[in-house]
């Protein structure tokens, strides 16, 4: 069965690069352009009959409306077992949500080789 990946990234070039890589490995990819849209798409997948949930969420940290750490916290409150990868160009160890997330989320420090995503999935 094909794995479903939800990518939340406000930079369209970056999100398209992620999608191109993941789709080349036969993953089904859905894109959210900001943190709030990501939460809405995730909730919709939980509430729709016959809808499969996402296997992995790939979140950018710096996004409009809600940052990646906030999104991860919200998603984990809905599903504590959700696999999440959080990518950031900034040190997020000082984030107030970091201590709650560090054992539940995989972190990627930008820049990184795109293949690193595949290793974490």
N, C-alpha and C positions, 0 to 999 in steps of 0.2 A: 504494500500500500504506500502511496506517495505521501511523504511528509509535507505538512503545511507550515510555512514560515510567514510570520507577520513582521514586516520591517517598518519601523517608525524612524523616519529620517527626513528632515526638512530640506536638505540639499538634494535637489532632483538628480544631479549628476551622480552623486554618491549612491543614492537609492537605486538608480538604474544599474550602476556597477554591481551592487550587491545582488540585484535581481538577475542580471545576466549570468553571474557566476553560479548562483543557486539553481536557476532554471537549467543551466547546462549540466547539472548533476541530478536532474529530474526531481527537484523540489518544486512544489506549488508555492508561489510567492504572492503575497498581497502587500501593498504599500499603503502606509498612513503618512500624511505629510506633517503631522504635529502630534504632540502627546495626547491631546483630547480626542482626536480622530482615532488614534490607536486604541484607546480605552473603549470608544464606541464600537469599533469593529470587533474587538475582543468580546465585549458583552453581547453583541449581536450573534456571534458564533456560538455563544453559550445558550442563547435563548431560542435560536431557530431550530425547529424540528428538522431532522435529517441533516443537520449541519455538523461537520466535524470540527472539533476544536483545533487550535494551533498547537503544533508539536514544540515549536521554538519561537520566541520573540527576540528580535534583534533591535535594540533600542539605541538611538543616539542620545547622548546625555543632554546636549544643548539644543532644545527645541522650543518653539513657541507654545504658549498656553500651559503646558506642563512639561517639566524636564524629564529625562529618562528615569532618574531615581524616583521621582514622584509617581510616574507611570508604573514602574516596577513594584512599588509599594502597594498601589491600588490593585494591580493585577494579582499580586500574591495574597491580598486579602480576599479576593474572589476564588483563587485557586492556589493554595500554598505549595503545590507540587509543580507549578508551571516552570518550564525551563526558560531562563531569560539570559541573554547576553547583552551587556551594557557597554557601549563603545563611547570613549571620551578622549578628547585632545587635552583635557584639563585634569589635574589631580582632583579626584573626588573624595579622597580620604577625609577631607574636612567637611564634607556634606553632612548635614544633620541626619539624613536617612541612611548614610553609609553603614553605620554600625548594625542597623537592622537588616541590611541587605547583603553584607559581605559573605555570609555563609550560604546564601540562597541564590546568588547571581554570579555569573561568570563575567569578569571584566576584561575589556580589551582596551589597551592604551593606543590611541591614534598617534602617529600613523602606524599601520600594520599591513602585513601582506594579506591580500584578500583570502588566500588559502587558509589563514589562521581561523577564519569563520568556520570553514569545513571541519577543522580539527575539533572545535568546540561543540558543533552540532552532534 
